[in-house]
């Protein structure tokens, strides 16, 4: 559920806290200004609203309607300054981007291969322009959504560049049809030139922006007079402009009993009407007229009608019965992966490929498996212990990329709060640890390692929960192998590649080896650590878990006379006695949040106030991490 935050402005009443769409109990004046935050987009242009709410819970529908009203009024932009306010950027920065540095100077251009062997030119913005375009994209998406909500529209035509849409949602509409007709728009992306973008924001009924503001939006989103492929704002603007095209074609499709979807420039129509072939030419003539009316043209060479008794493809997916991908694509992906594992590189269309490209191919295949898994009967299990052959190939690749061929050291923590502590400590002590952190030319901190991020992908393929210390023991088991369903991936890739892991993987535990806590269980149940190993860990705060590997376990140091320590023990007693809004800090996982605040808020406070906090007790821990990385930098190590 999306979250709306409403904060009263210029009002004597109290501020209302962050609330969700459901269960809001308003305490509002009948007339007050609100600042709304929706889906991480803050509407900073203050709009006076009038309310007359009764006591009790506010219905979700009312909250949404109010948000829509605020959002619409926010788009009553009359000047460059008001545009800057709506985008939540300083007015001076917008002026600097437009007239001092100029938008075109922010772009980097490069080529990427297409499936047909040709290349696609990508023009990617950077710095302030990229951030601005991302904000604009998010706001435009929310604005479009507000229109749909207000008018009761449930769009299901455009599937490219939209949230919760993909080539799968596009293709499944055409599954198991008698006829599938594919059309392609000619020079699609070149059609979105500067004048068209400016004209849309100036003339479209939902915007009607002043000429000067529309020109500025075109300046911010176009590169060399066109919407660039690679800019965050291009997809949403493309879809906005194409709405008239979709409206025209949807009318024609309904007339001929066709389902219609569009994925960027790829138009698909399908039907089970056996008489469609008789009406095909008439339909094509009307569709062509609609396309020209919207300002596009058909690429006649790519028009094709597919019959049920042959292989039917929609946006690269087979749609005859189940959604599937071409078998040759799967085999090629596996061959590329094997070449990568054995030689350290692979070719795609005769050109050296990247890990990101190969991951994209595996992810594409997995999207189909995920979709088809959902359609399976509930008694069929799909999890880390019940993967099909294609999913096991993807699992192996994930291990290879993130745990074997990791380009920087990886630190795995028990929880996300530990990550904030370590980041804050390094920011405070960055001069001492140039191997771990540095400042870039703009004064921003750059970490030279990565933290393990728990995701749904790790949960599905490896059984790692989204929080907790189970991640370390599971990752260890996939290094050494545990049973038939948990392969020994470390030895597998050692043998294939002929070398060791690229960079260390560090499992960071709280120093709790006596009580029944995660570290003790890990050393006993998984590692079966010897007395010598336990003594080495106690003395040096780290041990190498597997001979000649770069897999380590590290613990936080003991402080004072404590026999066990959590990472929070490395902070001063003064900080641990912190009181926020009348509440003391509680370390327990379960506590009364009306009386205490927990680790989440505490870690945020530490991260935001790192300059004023004493991190001296973190030095032994950071020294160990630094030494491990230094030790493993040599190839022979």
C-alpha positions in Angstrom: 0.0 0.0 0.0 1.3 3.4 -0.9 1.9 5.9 1.9 0.6 9.4 2.0 2.1 11.8 4.5 0.2 14.9 5.3 1.8 17.6 7.3 -0.1 20.6 8.5 1.4 24.0 7.6 0.7 27.4 9.3 -1.7 25.8 11.7 -1.9 25.9 15.5 -3.0 22.2 15.6 -0.4 19.5 16.0 1.2 17.9 13.0 -0.2 14.6 12.0 2.3 11.8 11.7 3.0 9.5 8.7 -0.1 7.6 7.9 -1.1 4.9 5.5 -4.1 5.1 3.1 -6.1 3.1 5.6 -7.0 3.9 9.2 -6.1 7.6 9.2 -7.6 9.5 12.1 -7.5 13.2 11.1 -7.1 16.0 13.5 -7.3 18.9 11.0 -8.6 22.4 10.9 -11.4 23.1 8.5 -8.9 25.3 6.7 -5.2 24.6 6.7 -2.3 24.0 4.3 -1.0 20.5 3.9 2.3 19.2 2.5 1.7 15.8 0.9 4.2 13.1 0.3 3.1 10.2 -1.9 5.3 7.3 -3.1 8.4 9.2 -2.0 7.5 12.3 -4.0 7.1 15.4 -1.9 4.8 18.1 -3.2 6.6 21.2 -1.9 4.3 23.7 -3.7 1.9 24.5 -0.8 -1.8 24.5 -1.8 -4.5 25.7 0.6 -7.1 23.1 1.1 -10.5 23.1 2.8 -11.6 20.1 4.9 -14.7 19.2 6.8 -13.9 15.8 8.2 -15.9 14.1 10.9 -14.1 12.5 13.8 -12.9 8.9 13.3 -11.2 7.1 10.5 -10.8 8.9 7.1 -11.8 6.6 4.2 -8.9 5.7 1.9 -10.9 7.1 -1.1 -11.1 10.5 0.6 -7.3 10.6 1.1 -6.7 9.7 -2.5 -9.2 12.3 -3.8 -7.4 15.0 -1.7 -4.1 13.9 -3.0 -5.3 14.1 -6.5 -6.6 17.6 -5.9 -3.3 18.8 -4.4 -1.4 17.1 -7.2 -3.5 18.7 -9.9 -3.1 22.1 -8.4 0.6 21.5 -8.1 0.6 21.3 -11.9 -0.8 24.8 -12.3 2.7 25.9 -13.1 3.1 29.4 -14.5 6.9 30.0 -14.3 10.3 28.4 -14.2 10.5 29.1 -10.5 7.2 27.3 -9.9 8.5 24.3 -11.9 11.6 24.2 -9.7 9.4 24.2 -6.6 7.2 21.4 -8.0 10.4 19.3 -8.7 11.7 20.0 -5.2 15.0 21.5 -6.5 16.5 24.9 -5.7 15.5 27.5 -8.3 19.2 28.5 -8.8 20.1 24.9 -9.6 17.4 24.7 -12.3 18.7 28.0 -13.8 22.3 26.6 -13.7 21.3 23.4 -15.5 19.3 25.3 -18.2 21.5 28.3 -19.0 25.0 27.8 -17.5 26.0 24.2 -17.9 23.1 23.4 -20.4 21.3 20.1 -20.6 23.2 18.6 -23.6 26.5 18.7 -21.6 25.3 16.2 -19.1 25.0 13.3 -21.6 27.2 10.3 -22.4 26.6 8.4 -25.6 27.3 4.7 -26.2 26.1 1.7 -28.2 24.5 -1.5 -27.1 23.8 -4.6 -29.3 20.3 -5.4 -30.4 18.9 -8.9 -30.9 19.0 -8.5 -34.7 22.7 -7.8 -34.6 22.3 -4.1 -35.0 23.2 -1.6 -32.3 21.1 0.9 -30.3 22.4 4.3 -29.3 22.0 5.1 -25.7 22.3 8.7 -24.5 22.5 8.6 -20.7 22.3 11.8 -18.5 24.4 12.2 -15.4 24.5 14.3 -12.2 21.9 16.9 -11.5 20.1 16.5 -14.8 19.6 12.7 -14.2 18.3 13.4 -10.7 15.9 16.1 -12.0 14.6 13.8 -14.8 14.0 11.0 -12.3 12.0 13.3 -10.2 10.0 14.5 -13.2 9.4 11.0 -14.3 8.0 9.9 -10.9 5.8 13.0 -10.7 4.5 12.5 -14.2 3.7 8.9 -13.5 1.8 9.9 -10.4 0.0 12.6 -12.3 -1.0 10.1 -15.0 -2.2 7.7 -12.3 -4.3 10.4 -10.6 -6.1 11.0 -13.9 -6.8 7.3 -14.3 -8.1 7.1 -10.8 -10.3 10.1 -11.2 -11.8 8.9 -14.4 -12.0 5.2 -13.4 -9.6 4.1 -16.2 -7.9 0.8 -15.9 -5.3 0.9 -18.6 -4.2 -2.3 -20.2 -2.8 -1.2 -23.6 0.7 0.2 -23.1 3.1 -2.2 -21.4 6.5 -0.7 -22.0 8.2 1.5 -19.4 5.3 1.3 -17.0 5.3 0.0 -13.4 3.9 -3.5 -12.9 4.0 -4.0 -16.7 6.4 -6.0 -18.8 6.8 -8.0 -22.0 5.0 -10.8 -20.1 1.9 -8.7 -19.3 2.0 -7.6 -22.9 2.2 -11.1 -24.4 -0.2 -12.9 -22.1 -3.2 -11.1 -23.5 -2.5 -12.7 -26.9 -2.0 -16.2 -25.5 -3.8 -19.1 -27.2 -5.4 -17.1 -30.0 -6.3 -18.2 -33.5 -4.6 -15.2 -35.2 -1.8 -12.9 -33.9 -1.0 -9.8 -36.0 2.3 -7.9 -35.4 2.8 -4.3 -36.6 5.9 -2.1 -36.0 6.2 1.6 -36.0 8.9 3.1 -38.2 11.6 5.2 -36.6 9.6 5.3 -33.4 12.0 7.1 -31.1 13.0 9.7 -33.7 9.4 10.8 -33.8 9.6 12.4 -30.3 11.4 15.6 -31.3 11.7 18.8 -29.3 8.7 20.5 -30.9 6.5 17.5 -30.2 7.4 17.3 -26.5 6.9 21.1 -26.1 3.7 21.0 -28.0 2.3 18.2 -25.9 2.8 19.9 -22.5 1.5 23.2 -24.0 -1.6 21.9 -25.7 -2.7 18.7 -24.0 -5.9 19.2 -22.0 -4.4 17.7 -18.8 -1.4 20.0 -18.8 -2.1 23.3 -20.7 1.2 24.7 -19.5 2.4 28.2 -20.5 4.6 28.2 -23.6 7.8 29.1 -21.6 7.3 26.3 -19.1 6.6 23.8 -21.9 9.8 24.9 -23.7 11.8 24.4 -20.4 10.4 20.9 -20.0 11.5 20.0 -23.6 14.9 21.5 -22.9 15.3 19.4 -19.8 14.2 16.1 -21.4 15.5 16.3 -25.0 19.0 15.7 -26.2 20.1 17.1 -29.6 16.5 17.9 -30.4 15.0 14.4 -29.5 13.9 12.4 -26.5 17.0 10.3 -25.8 16.9 6.5 -25.2 18.6 6.2 -21.8 17.1 9.2 -20.0 14.8 8.5 -16.9 12.1 10.9 -18.2 11.9 9.6 -21.8 9.7 6.5 -21.1 6.9 8.3 -19.3 6.8 11.2 -21.8 6.8 8.7 -24.7 3.8 6.9 -23.2 2.0 10.2 -22.5 2.3 11.3 -26.1 1.3 7.8 -27.4 -2.0 7.9 -25.5 -3.8 9.3 -28.5 -2.3 6.6 -30.7 -3.6 3.9 -28.3 -7.0 5.5 -28.2 -7.4 5.5 -32.0 -6.1 1.9 -32.4 -8.2 0.6 -29.6 -11.4 1.8 -31.3 -10.3 0.2 -34.6 -9.4 -3.1 -32.8 -12.8 -3.3 -31.0 -14.5 -2.8 -34.3 -12.8 -5.9 -35.7 -13.1 -8.0 -32.4 -9.3 -7.7 -31.7 -7.3 -7.5 -28.5 -4.7 -4.7 -28.8 -1.5 -4.0 -26.8 1.5 -1.8 -27.5 5.1 -2.4 -26.2 6.9 0.8 -27.3 6.9 0.6 -31.1 5.7 -3.0 -31.2 1.9 -3.2 -31.8 0.1 -6.5 -31.4 -3.5 -7.5 -32.3 -5.0 -10.9 -31.7 -8.4 -12.7 -32.1 -10.2 -16.0 -32.1 -12.6 -14.7 -34.8 -12.2 -17.2 -37.7 -13.4 -14.5 -40.2 -10.6 -12.0 -39.4 -8.5 -13.1 -42.5 -11.3 -12.0 -44.7 -11.3 -8.5 -43.1 -7.5 -8.2 -42.7 -6.9 -5.7 -45.5 -9.8 -3.5 -44.4 -8.5 -3.5 -40.8 -4.9 -2.7 -41.9 -6.2 0.3 -43.9 -8.1 1.7 -40.9 -5.2 1.0 -38.5 -2.8 2.7 -40.9 -5.0 5.7 -41.0 -5.2 5.8 -37.2 -1.4 5.5 -36.9 -0.8 8.4 -39.4 -3.4 10.5 -37.5 -1.4 10.1 -34.3 1.8 11.2 -36.1 3.5 7.8 -36.8 3.9 5.4 -39.7 4.0 1.6 -40.1 7.2 -0.3 -40.9 5.7 -2.4 -43.7 8.6 -4.9 -43.7 7.8 -6.0 -40.1 4.0 -6.6 -40.6 3.2 -10.3 -40.1 0.1 -12.5 -39.4 0.8 -15.6 -37.3 -1.5 -18.6 -37.3 -2.4 -20.9 -34.4 -0.8 -24.0 -36.1 2.6 -22.2 -36.3 4.8 -20.7 -33.7 3.3 -17.3 -32.5 5.6 -14.8 -31.0 4.8 -11.5 -29.2 7.6 -9.3 -28.0 10.0 -12.3 -28.2 7.7 -14.7 -26.3 5.9 -17.7 -27.6 2.2 -17.4 -26.9 0.6 -20.5 -28.5 -0.3 -22.1 -25.1 1.9 -21.3 -22.2 4.1 -18.2 -22.3 7.6 -19.4 -23.2 10.9 -18.3 -24.6 12.6 -19.7 -27.7 14.7 -22.8 -26.7 17.7 -21.6 -28.7 17.7 -18.4 -26.5 17.9 -20.6 -23.4 20.7 -22.8 -24.8 22.7 -19.8 -26.0 22.4 -18.2 -22.5 23.7 -21.4 -20.8 26.6 -21.6 -23.3 27.5 -18.0 -22.7 27.5 -18.6 -18.9 29.7 -21.7 -19.3 32.1 -19.8 -21.4 32.2 -17.1 -18.8 32.8 -19.5 -16.0 35.7 -21.3 -17.8 37.5 -18.4 -19.5 36.4 -15.3 -17.6 34.6 -13.8 -20.6 32.0 -14.6 -23.2 30.8 -13.3 -26.6 27.4 -12.1 -27.5 26.8 -11.6 -31.2 30.6 -11.7 -31.6 31.2 -8.9 -29.1 32.6 -9.4 -25.5 29.6 -9.4 -23.2 29.2 -8.1 -19.7 27.9 -9.7 -16.5 25.0 -7.3 -16.6 24.0 -8.4 -20.1 24.1 -12.1 -19.1 22.2 -11.4 -15.9 19.5 -9.7 -18.1 19.2 -12.8 -20.2 18.8 -15.1 -17.2 16.3 -12.6 -15.6 14.3 -12.6 -18.8 14.0 -16.4 -18.8 13.2 -16.3 -15.1 10.3 -13.9 -15.6 8.6 -16.6 -17.8 9.3 -19.3 -15.2 7.9 -17.1 -12.5 4.8 -16.3 -14.4 4.2 -20.0 -15.3 4.9 -21.0 -11.7 2.0 -18.9 -10.5 -0.3 -20.7 -12.9 0.7 -24.1 -11.5 -1.5 -25.9 -8.9 -0.9 -24.8 -5.3 0.3 -28.2 -4.3 3.4 -27.8 -6.6 6.1 -26.1 -4.6 8.4 -23.4 -6.0 11.2 -22.4 -3.7 15.0 -22.7 -3.3 14.7 -26.5 -2.9 12.4 -27.0 -5.8 14.0 -25.2 -8.7 13.7 -26.4 -12.3 16.7 -26.7 -14.6 16.6 -23.2 -15.9 16.2 -21.8 -12.4 19.2 -23.8 -11.2 21.3 -22.2 -14.0 20.2 -18.8 -12.8 21.0 -19.7 -9.2 24.5 -20.7 -10.2 25.0 -17.4 -12.1 23.8 -15.4 -9.1 26.4 -17.1 -6.9 29.1 -16.6 -9.5 28.4 -12.9 -10.0 27.9 -11.8 -6.3 30.0 -14.3 -4.3 32.7 -15.6 -6.7 33.5 -13.0 -9.3 32.4 -10.1 -7.1 34.2 -7.0 -8.3 34.5 -5.5 -4.8 34.6 -7.0 -1.3 31.2 -8.0 0.0 30.2 -7.7 3.7 27.2 -9.6 5.0 25.6 -8.4 8.2 23.0 -9.7 10.6 20.7 -6.8 9.9 20.3 -3.6 8.0 21.0 -1.4 11.0 24.6 -2.8 11.1 25.0 -1.4 7.6 24.2 2.1 8.8 26.5 1.8 11.8 29.5 0.8 9.6 28.8 3.4 7.0 28.5 6.1 9.6 31.7 5.0 11.3 33.6 5.0 8.0 32.3 8.5 7.1 33.6 9.7 10.5 37.0 7.9 10.1 37.4 8.0 6.3 40.9 9.5 6.4 42.1 6.4 8.3 40.6 3.9 5.8 41.4 4.9 2.2 41.1 1.2 1.2 37.5 1.2 2.3 36.1 4.7 1.6 37.0 7.9 -0.3 35.6 11.2 -1.3 34.9 12.0 -4.9 35.6 15.3 -6.7 32.2 16.6 -5.5 32.8 15.7 -1.9 30.5 12.7 -1.8 31.6 9.6 0.1 32.2 6.5 -2.1 32.5 3.0 -0.4 35.0 0.6 -2.0 33.1 -2.4 -1.0 29.4 -3.5 -1.0 26.9 -4.8 1.5 24.8 -7.8 0.9 21.3 -6.7 0.2 18.5 -9.2 0.9 16.0 -9.2 -1.9 13.1 -11.4 -3.1 15.5 -13.0 -5.6 17.8 -14.1 -2.8 14.8 -15.4 -0.9 13.5 -17.4 -3.8 16.7 -18.9 -5.1 18.6 -19.4 -1.9 16.0 -19.3 0.9 17.4 -16.2 2.5 14.9 -14.2 4.5 14.6 -10.4 4.2 16.2 -9.9 7.7 18.2 -11.8 10.2 21.4 -13.8 10.6 20.2 -16.8 8.5 21.8 -15.2 5.4 25.3 -16.0 6.7 24.8 -19.7 7.4 22.9 -20.2 4.1 25.6 -18.4 2.0 28.2 -20.6 3.8 26.3 -23.8 2.9 26.1 -22.8 -0.7 29.9 -22.3 -0.6 30.7 -25.8 0.7 27.6 -27.7 -0.2 25.2 -29.3 2.2 23.1 -31.9 0.5 21.8 -32.9 -2.9 19.8 -29.6 -3.1 22.6 -27.3 -2.0 25.5 -27.5 -4.5 29.1 -26.8 -3.4 29.4 -23.8 -5.7 32.8 -22.6 -4.5 34.6 -25.8 -5.6 32.4 -25.9 -8.7 33.6 -22.5 -9.9 37.1 -23.1 -8.7 37.4 -26.1 -10.9 35.8 -24.4 -13.9 37.8 -21.2 -13.7 41.1 -22.5 -12.3 41.3 -19.6 -9.8 40.0 -18.4 -6.4 37.2 -15.9 -5.6 38.0 -12.4 -7.0 37.3 -10.5 -3.7 36.6 -11.5 -0.1 33.2 -12.3 1.3 33.0 -11.3 5.0 30.3 -12.6 7.3 30.0 -10.1 10.1 28.5 -11.4 13.4 27.9 -9.9 16.8 30.5 -11.3 19.2 28.1 -13.7 20.9 29.8 -17.2 21.0 28.7 -18.3 24.5 24.9 -17.9 24.6 22.5 -19.5 22.1 22.9 -16.7 19.6 23.6 -16.7 15.8 27.4 -16.8 16.0 27.5 -19.8 18.4 25.0 -21.7 16.3 26.9 -20.9 13.1 30.2 -22.1 14.5 28.7 -25.2 16.0 26.1 -26.4 13.6 27.5 -25.2 10.2 31.3 -24.7 10.5 31.9 -27.3 13.2 34.7 -25.0 14.4 37.5 -26.5 16.3 38.8 -25.2 19.7 41.8 -23.6 17.9 39.5 -21.8 15.4 37.3 -20.5 18.2 40.5 -19.3 20.0 41.7 -17.6 16.8 38.4 -15.9 16.3 38.5 -14.6 19.9 42.0 -13.3 19.6 42.0 -11.9 16.1 38.3 -11.2 15.6 38.3 -13.2 12.3 39.0 -16.6 10.8 39.1 -17.9 7.3 36.3 -20.4 7.0 37.5 -22.5 4.0 41.1 -23.3 3.3 42.7 -21.0 0.6 39.3 -19.3 0.1 38.4 -15.6 0.6 35.4 -16.4 2.8 35.8 -15.0 6.3 33.8 -14.6 9.5 34.4 -11.5 11.5 33.1 -10.4 14.9 32.8 -7.1 16.6 35.3 -6.6 19.5 34.5 -7.1 23.1 34.4 -3.9 25.2 35.0 -3.5 28.9 34.6 -6.7 30.8 31.8 -8.1 28.7 32.0 -11.7 27.6 29.6 -11.0 24.7 28.9 -7.9 22.7 26.4 -6.6 20.2 27.6 -4.0 17.7 25.6 -1.4 19.6 28.0 -1.9 22.5 30.6 -0.1 20.5 28.7 3.2 21.1 29.2 5.3 24.2 26.9 4.9 27.2 25.8 8.5 26.6 24.6 7.8 23.1 22.9 4.5 24.1 21.0 6.5 26.7 19.7 8.8 23.9 16.1 10.1 24.4 14.0 11.0 21.4 10.7 12.7 21.9 10.5 11.4 25.4 11.4 7.8 24.5 14.6 5.9 25.5 16.3 3.5 23.2 15.4 -0.2 23.4 17.7 -2.8 21.8 15.2 -5.7 22.0 13.5 -7.0 18.8 10.1 -6.7 20.5 9.2 -3.7 22.6 6.4 -1.2 23.3 6.9 1.5 20.7 4.7 3.8 22.7 7.4 3.9 25.4 10.6 3.2 23.5 12.2 3.6 20.1 14.2 0.7 18.5 17.2 0.0 16.4 15.8 1.2 13.2 15.3 4.8 14.5 18.6 4.6 16.4 20.6 3.6 13.4 19.1 6.4 11.3 20.0 8.9 14.0 23.6 7.5 14.0 23.9 7.7 10.3 22.5 11.3 10.1 24.7 12.5 13.0 27.9 10.7 12.3 30.0 13.9 12.6 29.1 14.3 16.3 29.4 10.6 17.4 32.5 8.9 18.9 33.3 5.8 16.7 36.6 5.0 18.4 35.4 1.6 19.6 34.7 0.7 15.9 38.4 1.0 15.0 39.4 -2.7 15.9 36.5 -4.0 13.8 37.3 -1.7 10.8 41.0 -2.5 11.1 40.2 -6.2 10.7 38.0 -5.6 7.7 40.7 -3.4 6.2 43.4 -6.0 6.9 41.4 -8.8 5.3 40.9 -6.8 2.1 44.6 -5.8 2.0 45.6 -9.4 2.5 43.5 -10.7 -0.3 44.4 -8.1 -2.8 47.4 -10.2 -3.9 46.5 -12.7 -6.6 48.3 -15.6 -4.8 46.1 -15.0 -1.8 
